[in-house]
Amino acid sequence: MFEINLDSSVIISNLTGDIHSQQVIKAISKLSSIDAQIYVSLVVYSEIWTGIELIDDPMKKKEAIDDFEQMLSSLGVKVVS
C-alpha cells in the first residue's frame, strides 16, 4: 500500500483554488484511485484550522470548514501525530 503525508500547502491550495489547485486535485484524485492511505500531521491540521479561524466572514468561514471536513472524509485522511 502506498502512503503519503500531505503538507499544509497542498490542502490550502485545494481549499483556496489557487493557481496550483487543478494539479493538486489531479494528484489527490490519482492517490485516491490507487487506494493510497493519506495522512496529515497534527501540525498541518492545526495550521489549517488556525487559518480557518482567522477568516472574518462567517459565511466564508463555514464554507472553509465544510470544504476541509469534506476533503478529509471523502479521501479517508487520517490525522497523525
Buried (B, 14 or more C-beta within 10 A) or exposed (E): EEEBEBBBEBBBBBBEEEEBBEEBEEBBEEBEEEEBBBBBBEEBBEBBEEBBEEBEEEEEBEBBBEBBEEBBEEBEBEEEE
